[in-house]
Amino acid sequence: MLKHIAKAVPTTPGTQTGSILIEAMVAVTIFSMGVLALVGLQSAMIKNSSDNRYRAEAQLIAQTHIANMMAYGADAATYIAQVDKDKIKTQLPNGTLTFSALTNSMVTVSVAWQVPGGNRHQVNASSYLFEVMP
């Protein structure tokens, strides 16, 4: 029969002191880096979302002016003269609205904007204007 020999576990006080604290600090550091990555991702998503919103708003403004000029037909120059170009500043940050010269019945509407601290963006919409004969 084999005898079970039990070894005594050495108990020296102070050899493991602080190891739990180091493990906790490493875990907090890893968790913090994960949270910072998520915050960075969220800020990028918010920026892209606002850029897309401004782009859609600018495209809608340009297309609306094109449609209104089509409704005016041959008198599109009168419509352009009546447009309040300063109103766009309330719709888009640092917004500008420009119309191209009416040549060969083609008109281009350009809508530009710039978010503070960002790049300047521009959307163009072009169309031929034809007079409809009854």
BELZI-V44420 format. One record per backbone hydrogen bond with DSSP energy under -0.5 kcal/mol. CO is the residue of the C=O (numbers start at 1). NH is the residue of the N-H. Records with the same first field share a line. If there is no record, write none. Layout:
CO->NH + NH
//
This chain:
3->5
4->6
5->7
8->10
10->12
11->13
12->15
14->17
16->19
18->22
19->23
20->24
21->25
22->26
23->27
24->28
25->29
26->30
27->31
28->32
29->33
30->34
31->35
32->36
33->37
34->38
35->39
36->40
37->41
38->42
39->43
40->44
41->45
42->46
43->47
44->48
45->49
46->50
47->51
48->52
49->53
50->54
51->55
52->56
53->57
54->58
55->59
56->60
57->61
58->62
59->63
60->64
61->65
62->66
63->67
64->68
65->69
66->70
67->71
68->72
69->73
72->75
73->76
75->78 + 79
76->80
77->81
78->82
79->82 + 83
80->83
83->85
84->87
86->89
87->90 + 91
88->91 + 92
92->95
93->114
96->112
98->110
101->103
103->106
105->129
106->103
107->127
108->100 + 110
109->125
110->98
111->123
112->96
113->121
115->118
119->115
121->113
123->111
125->109
127->107
128->130
130->132
131->133
//
